[in-house]
Amino acid sequence: MIAAGHACLIVAFASALYGIAASIYGARAKRRDFVASGRRAVYAMAGATTVAFVLLEAAFVRSDFEYAVVASHSSTTTPLFYRLTAMWSSQEGSLLLWLFSLGLWSSLILFLTRHKLRALAPYATAVLLGFAAFFAGVMLFAESPFIRADRVVAEGAGLNPLLRDPGMMIHPPMLYSGYTLFAVPFAFGIAALITRRLDAEWIRSTRPFTLAAWCALGFGIVLGARWSYHELDWGGYWMWDPVENASLMPWLTATAFLHSVMIQERRGLLRTWNVSLVLATGVLSILGTFLVRSGVLNSIHAFGASTLGVPFLILLAVMIAGSIYLVTSRQESLKSDKRLDSLLSREAMFVLNNFVLVAMCFVVFWGTFFPLIAEAFTGRQRNIGPPVYERFIVPLALILVLLSAVGPVIAWRRATGANLKRNLGKPALFGVVVLVALLALGVTESVTALIMFTLAGFVVGTVVQEFWRGTRARRAAAKEAVPVALLQLVKRNRRRYGGYLVHVGIIVLFVGVAASSSFKDIQDVALRPGESATVGGKEFTYVKPTSELVAAPNGRLEKIQFGAELRVEGRTMHTSKDYFPSQDTSLGPVSRFFDGEATTEVALNATLGKDTWAAVAPDINKLRPRIEEGDKVFANAADELTEDQANEFLGVALRGLVDGYADAPPPARFRFEVNPLVTWIWIGSLIAVLGGILAGWPTRRGLTKIASAKYAARVGKDVREPESVPA
């Protein structure tokens, strides 16, 4: 099967190279047969990659340690679900996932556009296959998942314990789906520049893919934040890690594009700006993939140092240089004879919105790469911490929220005073009411949070007003009940009202971030059983220690768990530190269970108002003398014990250590937190994703239009090529 998987990669690589040549030749020579052949090469590449993907997944499921990647990233003690998802925890497997996703989305867009965008499609096909050739080539010549292990082992190293979390294992496919979906508008943007067909047709055709990429990447980012919050022991959800930042940057530029593209569609403006945003988003998506694999920046999410830095740098250089050349050389075609009529208009608000989003992206970019910039000038890396990011990001976020309230409701071309009063008066009043209510409740600790809550009220007011006005108009015209009128309103204007839902979701998320950042109570404390600590008005009582040997489904010892039972306001909570055995054979048979990977299982009680969060750090230093003594006993008796006897005695020794910790526990260190409104971050994210799906969902009118276009094309063909009639 290893040879079969390698053969699939060769087929994918060869198909990509052939498809590039066929597509470009077909476009230049106006040979539709070669263009179609290039498109079919995408299908062949996708098919070969799918087979390779399935073969590697099957190897992980059956724990086939003949595969080097399976032996190094899975084990028989890894649960089935995590064996299914362990593939993309590896460098090699994640590259295959990237190529698999690219093949899927490339095939879909080319199938959907096979009867339109005929001038652009061949060049877009070549670009998409260029990405495919790169990733297939990297796997063939540098990081292949189909490498035979030097020796077949009885047990693998196992999945990194930090990744044994459902959200974290869904997080990479979401990110990669976002990255690869962004390759679609990038490819068609390049094709539009090459052919100088720079109207909005290619934007309309690729918009569903851009929206899908925006939703997938955004959802992946939130899943990563959620994982960090309940899997790591620091108690936060965003640390401005380089890989976190790398996923955020293309999401910000894509958000800017989705706003400004409406101006091009409606007024024919911002062509240069929009195509530049599309190309920047594609480049930043590859940059995010690069940062995970290059090892140039330290990150908990990265694979570490590898040999892939240079190939990715070459790819990025080609993309950046090619994009700059095409944009600068097509300036005449990109020019528009139209201009903004007024700075007080929807177009101007969207432009300001874009500037803010791009400024946020620049801040994140600068902070991410500042360590490398500092090293280039000073000889040593200097990291930028969260306070530096927040100093710039917070005011930009406040401006963004204000613009999201004004932009969707202000008039196109030029707004009048009466228009502003009609559309913004009541929502602004609602924002003031929110501010007064918060001041009356004594919420005065953070001026920034107060401004955010006030602006959030302003945004919600504008959205509610728009839904109400539309429903009322629909009800008056169609004589429908309010729920029916609302449903029909949204159904017939999905893009508009889906966009409003996205705004509400992002605002809810911002409110959760502002509240949890400004009003969080946190305390680190050492407690003995029976002792308590009060944090954020809640009393945390350390009831008793817990300790356990946890076996995998196959009966083998998976981990050792030391934890604590807590009592908080009458509720019992459990937190633990889980110790997984190391595969380092130089360690003693007992100590290897304490010197491998360790994870924290936090205690979390999440409500709509506040989260109660706790994490324990057991003090196992008191056990070290007994651990070392156990290693010495096993070393002295190694020649006298059979394997079964050694396993039996090891189990007894570990049981004694576990029981000893519970019987005479040393003080344990805890981190206790009370975080307000964190749950609303996850709720807001879901609202935003649902709004994005609604905005991108094809309407019946759109489907009818597509069907009509196909019918017209068939009629036209029949007119041009009439059937021969016998004489």
C-alpha positions in Angstrom: 0.0 0.0 0.0 2.9 2.3 0.6 3.9 1.9 -3.1 0.3 2.5 -4.2 0.2 5.7 -2.2 3.5 6.9 -3.7 2.2 6.1 -7.2 -0.9 8.2 -6.5 1.3 11.2 -5.7 3.2 10.6 -8.9 0.0 10.6 -10.9 -1.2 13.7 -9.1 2.1 15.5 -9.9 2.1 14.4 -13.5 -1.5 15.3 -14.0 -0.9 18.8 -12.6 2.1 19.4 -14.9 0.2 18.1 -17.9 -2.9 20.2 -17.0 -0.8 23.4 -16.8 0.7 22.9 -20.2 -2.6 21.8 -21.8 -4.6 24.7 -20.3 -2.1 27.4 -21.3 -1.7 26.0 -24.8 -5.4 25.7 -25.2 -5.9 29.3 -24.2 -3.1 30.6 -26.5 -4.0 28.5 -29.5 -7.8 28.8 -28.9 -8.1 25.0 -28.7 -11.1 24.2 -26.6 -10.2 20.5 -26.7 -6.9 21.2 -24.8 -8.7 23.5 -22.4 -11.1 20.7 -21.6 -8.2 18.3 -21.3 -6.6 20.6 -18.8 -9.8 20.7 -16.8 -10.0 16.9 -16.8 -6.4 16.9 -15.5 -7.7 18.7 -12.4 -10.2 15.9 -11.9 -7.5 13.3 -12.4 -5.2 15.1 -9.9 -8.1 15.3 -7.4 -9.0 11.6 -7.9 -5.4 10.4 -7.4 -5.0 12.6 -4.3 -8.3 11.2 -2.9 -7.0 7.7 -3.3 -3.7 8.6 -1.6 -5.7 10.3 1.2 -7.9 7.2 1.8 -4.8 4.9 1.8 -3.1 7.0 4.4 -6.2 7.2 6.6 -6.6 3.4 6.4 -3.1 3.0 7.6 -3.7 5.2 10.6 -7.0 3.4 11.4 -5.3 -0.1 11.4 -2.2 1.2 13.2 0.1 0.1 10.3 3.5 1.0 11.8 5.1 0.0 8.5 4.4 3.7 7.6 6.9 5.9 9.2 4.4 8.7 9.6 1.9 6.3 11.4 4.6 5.1 13.8 5.6 8.6 14.7 2.1 10.1 15.1 -0.2 7.3 16.3 -0.3 4.2 18.5 -2.6 1.4 19.5 -3.6 3.3 22.6 -4.8 6.2 20.5 -8.7 6.1 20.4 -10.2 5.5 16.9 -11.5 9.0 16.4 -8.0 10.4 17.0 -6.4 7.8 14.8 -8.8 9.0 12.0 -7.7 12.6 12.6 -4.0 12.0 13.5 -3.0 12.2 9.9 -3.0 16.0 9.8 -1.1 16.2 13.1 2.0 15.3 11.0 3.9 17.5 8.6 3.4 15.0 5.8 -0.2 14.2 6.4 -1.2 17.9 6.6 0.4 18.5 3.2 -1.7 15.7 1.8 -4.8 17.2 3.4 -3.9 20.5 1.8 -3.6 18.9 -1.6 -6.8 16.9 -1.1 -8.8 20.0 -0.2 -7.3 21.9 -3.2 -8.2 19.1 -5.6 -11.8 19.1 -4.2 -12.4 22.8 -4.5 -10.6 23.2 -7.8 -12.7 20.4 -9.3 -15.9 22.0 -8.0 -15.2 25.5 -9.3 -14.1 24.3 -12.7 -17.1 22.0 -13.1 -19.5 24.8 -12.2 -17.8 27.3 -14.6 -17.3 24.8 -17.5 -19.9 26.7 -19.6 -18.8 30.3 -18.7 -15.7 32.4 -18.0 -14.2 30.6 -21.0 -11.5 33.1 -21.5 -10.4 33.0 -17.8 -10.9 29.4 -16.9 -7.8 28.0 -18.7 -5.5 30.4 -16.9 -7.2 29.8 -13.6 -6.9 26.1 -14.1 -3.1 26.5 -14.7 -2.8 28.5 -11.5 -4.7 26.0 -9.4 -2.7 23.1 -10.9 0.5 25.1 -10.2 -0.4 24.9 -6.5 -1.2 21.3 -6.9 2.1 20.6 -8.6 4.0 22.4 -5.8 2.4 20.5 -3.0 2.6 17.1 -4.8 6.2 17.8 -5.6 7.0 18.8 -2.0 5.6 15.4 -0.9 7.4 13.5 -3.6 10.8 15.0 -3.1 10.9 16.2 0.5 8.2 15.2 2.9 6.4 12.1 1.6 3.7 10.5 3.8 4.4 7.2 2.0 7.8 6.4 3.5 8.5 2.9 4.9 9.8 2.9 8.5 13.4 1.9 9.1 12.1 -0.8 11.3 8.5 -1.9 12.1 7.8 -1.3 15.8 5.2 -3.0 18.0 3.9 0.4 19.3 3.9 3.9 17.8 4.9 7.1 19.5 1.2 8.2 19.7 -0.7 11.4 18.9 0.5 14.5 20.7 -1.6 14.6 23.8 -2.4 18.3 23.3 -4.2 17.4 20.1 -6.5 14.8 21.7 -9.3 17.2 21.6 -12.3 17.1 19.2 -12.2 20.7 18.4 -8.5 20.7 17.7 -8.8 17.8 15.3 -11.5 19.6 13.3 -9.6 22.9 13.4 -6.9 22.0 10.8 -9.3 20.8 8.1 -11.3 24.1 8.6 -8.2 26.1 8.2 -7.0 24.2 5.2 -10.4 24.4 3.6 -10.2 28.2 4.1 -6.7 28.4 2.7 -7.5 26.2 -0.4 -10.8 27.9 -1.0 -9.0 31.2 -1.2 -6.9 29.7 -4.0 -10.0 29.8 -6.2 -10.5 33.6 -6.2 -6.7 34.1 -6.4 -6.5 31.9 -9.5 -9.4 33.7 -11.2 -8.0 37.1 -10.2 -4.7 36.2 -11.9 -6.6 34.9 -14.9 -8.6 38.2 -15.1 -5.4 40.2 -15.1 -3.8 38.1 -17.7 -6.8 38.3 -20.1 -7.6 41.9 -19.1 -11.2 40.9 -18.5 -11.5 42.9 -15.3 -15.2 43.4 -15.0 -17.2 41.9 -12.1 -18.1 38.6 -13.8 -15.3 36.6 -12.3 -16.0 38.1 -8.9 -19.7 37.0 -9.0 -18.7 33.5 -10.1 -16.2 33.0 -7.4 -18.1 34.9 -4.6 -19.6 31.6 -3.1 -16.0 30.2 -2.8 -14.8 33.4 -1.2 -17.6 33.4 1.3 -17.1 29.7 2.0 -13.4 30.3 2.5 -14.2 33.2 4.9 -16.6 31.1 6.9 -14.3 28.0 7.0 -11.2 30.0 8.0 -13.1 32.0 10.6 -14.6 28.9 12.1 -11.2 27.3 12.2 -9.7 30.3 14.0 -12.5 30.2 16.6 -12.0 26.4 17.1 -8.4 27.1 17.7 -9.3 29.7 20.3 -11.8 27.4 21.9 -9.1 24.6 22.1 -6.6 27.0 23.7 -9.2 28.1 26.3 -10.2 24.7 27.6 -7.0 22.6 26.8 -4.1 24.8 27.8 -3.5 25.9 31.4 -3.0 29.6 30.9 -6.7 30.4 30.8 -7.0 32.5 27.6 -8.2 32.0 24.1 -5.9 34.2 22.1 -2.2 34.8 22.7 -1.1 36.5 19.4 0.9 33.4 18.5 2.6 33.6 15.0 0.5 30.7 13.6 -2.7 32.2 15.1 -1.8 35.5 13.5 -1.0 33.8 10.2 -4.6 32.5 9.9 -6.1 35.9 11.0 -4.3 38.0 8.3 -6.0 36.4 5.2 -9.3 36.5 7.0 -9.0 40.2 7.5 -8.1 41.0 3.9 -10.9 38.7 2.7 -13.3 40.6 5.0 -12.2 43.8 3.4 -12.6 42.3 -0.1 -16.2 41.1 0.6 -17.1 44.7 1.6 -15.4 46.7 -1.2 -16.4 44.3 -4.0 -19.9 45.6 -3.6 -18.7 49.0 -4.7 -17.2 47.5 -7.9 -20.4 45.6 -8.6 -22.7 48.6 -8.1 -20.5 51.5 -9.2 -17.6 50.0 -11.1 -15.1 51.5 -8.6 -12.0 50.0 -6.8 -11.0 47.5 -9.4 -7.3 47.8 -8.6 -8.0 47.7 -4.9 -10.2 44.6 -5.1 -8.0 42.5 -7.3 -5.1 43.5 -5.0 -7.0 42.3 -2.0 -7.8 39.0 -3.7 -4.1 38.4 -4.6 -3.0 39.5 -1.1 -5.4 37.0 0.5 -4.0 34.2 -1.6 -0.5 35.1 -0.7 -1.3 35.4 3.0 -3.0 32.0 2.8 0.2 30.4 1.5 2.2 32.4 4.1 0.0 30.9 6.9 0.8 27.4 5.5 4.5 28.4 5.3 4.7 29.6 8.9 3.4 26.3 10.3 6.1 24.3 8.4 9.2 26.5 8.2 10.2 26.7 11.9 11.3 30.3 11.4 9.1 31.5 14.2 8.3 29.7 17.5 4.7 28.5 17.9 2.8 25.9 19.9 0.9 25.2 16.6 3.9 24.8 14.3 5.5 21.5 13.3 9.0 22.9 14.1 12.1 23.2 12.0 12.0 21.4 8.6 13.4 21.5 5.1 10.3 23.1 3.6 11.2 26.8 4.3 13.1 27.4 1.1 10.5 25.8 -1.3 7.7 27.8 0.4 9.8 31.0 0.2 10.3 30.5 -3.5 6.6 29.9 -4.0 5.8 33.1 -2.0 8.3 35.1 -4.0 6.8 33.9 -7.3 3.3 34.8 -6.1 4.2 38.2 -4.8 6.4 39.2 -7.8 3.8 37.9 -10.3 1.0 39.7 -8.6 2.8 43.0 -8.4 3.8 42.7 -12.1 0.2 41.9 -13.3 -1.4 44.6 -11.2 1.0 47.3 -12.3 1.1 46.3 -16.0 -2.8 46.3 -16.2 -3.4 49.7 -14.7 -5.0 51.0 -17.9 -7.5 48.2 -17.8 -8.1 48.6 -14.1 -8.9 52.3 -14.3 -12.4 53.5 -13.9 -13.8 56.9 -15.0 -16.1 57.0 -12.0 -15.2 58.6 -8.7 -16.6 58.8 -5.2 -19.4 61.4 -5.2 -19.1 62.2 -1.5 -17.2 61.2 1.6 -20.6 61.0 3.3 -21.8 57.9 1.4 -22.0 54.1 1.7 -19.0 53.8 -0.8 -16.9 56.1 1.4 -17.8 54.1 4.6 -16.9 50.8 2.9 -13.5 52.3 1.8 -12.8 53.5 5.4 -13.9 50.0 6.6 -11.3 48.5 4.2 -8.5 50.8 5.4 -9.2 49.8 9.0 -9.2 46.1 8.2 -6.0 46.4 6.2 -4.4 48.4 9.0 -5.3 45.7 11.4 -3.7 43.2 9.1 -0.6 45.3 8.9 -0.3 45.5 12.7 -0.6 41.7 12.9 1.9 41.2 10.1 4.4 43.6 11.7 4.1 42.1 15.1 4.4 38.5 13.8 7.6 39.2 11.8 9.1 41.7 14.2 11.3 39.0 15.8 12.9 38.2 12.5 13.2 41.9 11.6 14.8 42.6 15.0 17.2 39.6 14.5 18.3 40.9 11.1 19.3 44.3 12.7 20.4 43.4 16.2 21.4 39.7 15.9 18.8 38.4 18.3 15.0 37.9 18.2 12.7 40.2 20.2 9.1 39.1 20.6 6.1 41.4 20.8 3.7 40.6 23.6 -0.2 40.9 23.6 -0.1 44.4 25.1 1.6 45.8 22.1 -0.9 44.2 19.7 -3.8 45.4 21.8 -2.5 49.0 21.9 -3.1 49.3 18.2 -5.8 46.7 17.5 -8.3 47.8 20.1 -8.8 51.4 18.7 -9.0 50.0 15.2 -11.6 47.5 16.3 -13.7 50.3 17.9 -13.6 52.3 14.6 -14.5 49.1 12.7 -17.6 48.6 14.9 -18.7 52.2 14.4 -18.4 51.8 10.6 -20.3 48.5 10.7 -23.2 50.4 12.2 -23.1 53.3 9.7 -22.0 51.7 6.5 -24.9 49.3 5.7 -27.6 51.9 6.2 -26.1 55.2 4.9 -27.2 56.1 1.4 -25.2 55.3 -1.8 -23.5 58.1 -3.7 -24.4 61.0 -1.3 -26.2 61.0 2.1 -28.3 63.9 3.2 -28.9 65.1 6.7 -32.5 63.8 6.6 -31.2 60.4 5.4 -28.7 60.2 8.3 -31.3 61.2 10.9 -33.8 58.7 9.5 -31.4 55.7 9.4 -29.1 56.4 12.3 -31.2 58.4 14.8 -33.0 55.6 16.7 -30.0 53.1 16.6 -27.7 55.9 18.0 -30.3 56.5 20.7 -30.3 52.8 21.6 -26.6 52.9 21.9 -26.9 55.8 24.4 -29.5 53.9 26.4 -27.0 51.0 26.6 -24.3 53.4 27.9 -26.6 54.9 30.5 -27.7 51.5 31.7 -24.2 50.3 32.1 -23.2 53.4 34.0 -26.2 53.0 36.3 -25.1 49.4 37.0 -21.6 50.6 37.9 -19.7 49.2 35.0 -17.0 51.8 34.9 -13.8 49.9 35.3 -12.9 50.0 31.6 -13.6 53.0 29.4 -12.6 50.9 26.3 -15.2 48.2 27.2 -17.9 50.9 27.8 -17.2 52.3 24.3 -17.4 48.9 22.8 -20.7 48.0 24.5 -22.2 51.4 23.4 -21.1 50.9 19.8 -22.4 47.4 19.9 -25.8 48.7 20.9 -25.6 51.1 18.0 -24.9 48.3 15.6 -27.6 46.0 16.9 -30.0 48.9 16.7 -29.3 49.5 13.1 -29.7 45.8 12.2 -33.0 45.4 14.2 -34.3 48.6 12.5 -33.4 47.2 9.0 -35.1 43.9 9.7 -38.2 45.7 11.1 -38.5 48.1 8.2 -38.1 45.3 5.6 -40.6 43.1 7.4 -43.1 45.9 7.7 -42.8 46.8 4.1 -43.2 43.1 3.1 -46.2 42.6 5.3 -47.9 45.7 3.9 -47.3 44.6 0.3 -48.0 40.9 0.6 -50.5 40.9 3.5 -48.5 38.3 5.4 -48.2 37.6 9.1 -45.0 39.0 10.7 -43.1 35.7 10.9 -44.0 34.8 7.3 -43.0 38.3 6.1 -39.7 38.1 7.9 -38.9 34.7 6.5 -39.8 35.7 3.0 -37.8 38.9 3.4 -34.7 37.1 4.3 -35.3 34.3 1.7 -35.5 36.9 -1.1 -32.6 39.0 0.1 -30.2 36.5 1.5 -27.0 38.4 0.7 -28.2 41.6 2.4 -29.7 40.1 5.5 -27.1 37.4 5.8 -24.6 40.3 5.9 -26.5 41.9 8.7 -26.4 38.6 10.7 -22.6 38.5 10.1 -22.4 42.0 11.6 -24.4 41.0 14.6 -22.3 37.9 15.1 -19.0 39.8 15.0 -20.4 42.4 17.4 -21.5 39.7 19.8 -18.0 38.2 19.6 -16.4 41.6 20.2 -18.6 42.2 23.3 -17.5 38.8 24.7 -13.8 39.7 24.0 -14.2 43.1 25.6 -16.0 41.8 28.7 -13.7 38.8 29.3 -10.5 40.9 28.7 -11.6 43.9 30.9 -13.4 42.3 33.8 -11.7 38.9 34.2 -10.7 37.9 37.7 -7.7 35.6 38.0 -5.6 34.2 40.9 -2.7 31.7 41.2 -2.6 30.0 44.5 -1.2 26.9 46.3 -3.8 25.0 48.4 -3.9 21.9 50.5 -7.1 19.7 50.7 -9.8 21.5 52.6 -8.4 25.0 51.9 -10.2 27.7 49.8 -9.6 30.8 47.8 -12.1 33.5 46.7 -11.8 34.8 43.1 -14.3 37.1 41.4 -16.8 36.6 44.3 -16.7 32.8 44.0 -15.2 30.5 46.6 -13.0 27.7 45.2 -12.5 24.9 47.7 -9.9 22.1 47.2 -11.9 19.1 48.4 -9.5 16.3 47.7 -6.8 15.0 45.3 -7.6 12.5 42.7 -5.2 10.0 41.0 -5.8 7.3 38.5 -4.1 4.9 36.0 -6.1 5.3 32.7 -6.0 2.4 30.3 -6.7 2.5 26.6 -9.4 0.4 25.0 -6.9 -2.3 24.2 -6.0 -2.6 27.8 -2.6 -0.9 27.7 -1.8 2.0 30.0 -2.5 5.2 28.2 -1.7 7.9 30.9 -1.4 8.7 34.6 -3.8 11.3 35.9 -3.2 13.5 39.0 -6.0 15.9 39.7 -8.2 17.6 42.2 -11.9 17.7 43.1 -13.1 21.2 43.7 -16.3 22.7 45.1 -17.5 26.0 43.7 -20.9 27.4 44.9 -22.2 23.9 45.6 -21.0 22.5 42.3 -18.4 19.8 42.0 -15.7 20.3 39.4 -12.7 18.2 38.4 -9.4 19.3 36.9 -6.3 17.2 36.3 -2.8 16.9 34.8 -2.4 13.9 32.5 1.0 12.4 32.1 1.7 10.3 28.9 4.6 7.9 28.7 7.6 9.0 26.7 9.0 6.8 23.9 12.5 7.7 24.9 14.2 4.4 25.6 17.0 6.1 27.6 14.6 6.9 30.4 13.8 4.4 33.2 10.7 2.3 33.0 9.0 4.3 35.7 10.3 7.8 35.0 9.3 7.6 31.4 5.7 7.9 32.5 6.4 11.2 34.1 9.0 12.7 31.7 6.9 12.5 28.5 4.1 14.8 27.3 1.7 16.3 29.8 -1.7 18.0 29.3 -4.0 19.9 31.5 -7.7 19.1 31.7 -9.4 22.2 33.0 -12.5 22.4 35.1 -15.0 24.6 33.3 -18.5 25.7 34.2 -19.7 27.9 31.3 -22.8 30.0 31.5 -24.2 32.9 29.5 -23.1 35.3 32.2 -19.8 34.0 33.5 -17.4 31.1 33.1 -15.8 29.5 36.2 -12.5 28.1 35.2 -9.8 26.2 37.1 -6.6 24.3 36.3 -4.3 22.3 38.6 -0.6 21.9 38.5 0.2 18.9 40.9 3.5 18.9 42.7 5.1 15.5 41.7 8.5 16.5 43.0 7.7 14.6 46.2 7.4 11.5 44.1 10.8 11.8 42.5 12.7 9.8 45.0 10.3 6.9 44.7 10.4 7.2 40.9 14.2 7.0 40.8 14.2 4.1 43.3 11.8 2.2 41.0 14.1 2.8 38.0 17.0 1.4 40.0 15.1 -1.7 41.1 14.1 -2.5 37.5 17.6 -1.8 36.2 19.1 -4.3 38.8 16.5 -7.0 38.0 16.3 -6.5 34.2 18.1 -9.8 33.5 16.0 -11.8 35.9 12.5 -10.7 34.9 10.5 -11.9 31.9 8.6 -9.4 29.9 5.3 -10.4 31.5 6.9 -10.2 35.0 8.4 -6.8 34.2 5.0 -5.4 33.1 3.3 -6.8 36.2 5.9 -5.3 38.5 5.7 -2.0 36.7 2.0 -1.9 37.1 2.4 -2.5 40.9 5.0 0.2 41.1 2.9 2.8 39.2 -0.2 1.9 41.3 1.8 2.5 44.4 2.9 5.9 43.2 -0.7 6.8 42.3 -2.1 5.6 45.6 0.7 7.3 47.5 -0.1 10.7 45.9 -3.8 10.4 46.9 -2.9 9.3 50.5 -0.4 12.0 51.3 -0.9 14.8 48.7 1.5 17.7 48.7 0.1 21.2 48.2 -1.1 21.7 44.6 -0.9 24.9 42.6 -4.1 26.2 41.0 -5.1 28.9 38.6 -8.7 30.1 39.2 -10.5 32.4 36.9 -14.0 34.0 36.6 -14.5 35.2 33.1 -17.6 37.2 32.1 -19.4 36.7 28.8 -16.8 34.3 27.3 -19.7 32.1 26.0 -20.8 34.9 23.8 -17.6 34.7 21.9 -18.6 31.2 20.7 -22.2 32.2 20.2 -21.2 35.3 18.1 -18.9 33.1 16.0 -21.8 30.7 15.2 -24.1 33.6 14.3 -21.4 35.1 12.0 -20.8 31.7 10.2 -24.5 31.1 9.8 -24.9 34.7 8.4 -22.1 34.0 6.0 -23.7 30.7 4.8 -27.0 32.5 4.4 -25.4 35.3 2.4 -23.6 32.9 0.0 -26.5 30.4 -0.4 -27.7 30.4 -4.0 -31.2 31.8 -4.5 -33.9 30.2 -6.6 -33.6 33.2 -8.9 -29.9 32.6 -9.3 -30.5 29.0 -10.1 -33.2 29.9 -12.6 -30.8 32.4 -14.2 -28.1 29.7 -14.6 -30.6 27.3 -16.1 -31.8 30.0 -18.5 -28.2 30.7 -19.5 -27.6 27.0 -20.3 -30.8 26.8 -22.3 -29.8 30.0 -24.3 -26.3 28.5 -24.9 -27.9 25.3 -26.3 -30.3 27.3 -28.5 -27.4 29.4 -29.8 -25.4 26.3 -30.6 -28.3 24.8 -32.5 -28.7 28.1 -34.5 -25.0 28.2 -35.4 -24.8 24.5 -36.2 -28.1 23.4 -37.9 -28.7 19.8 -38.5 -28.0 18.7 -42.1 -31.2 17.9 -44.0 -31.1 15.3 -46.8 -31.9 16.6 -50.2 
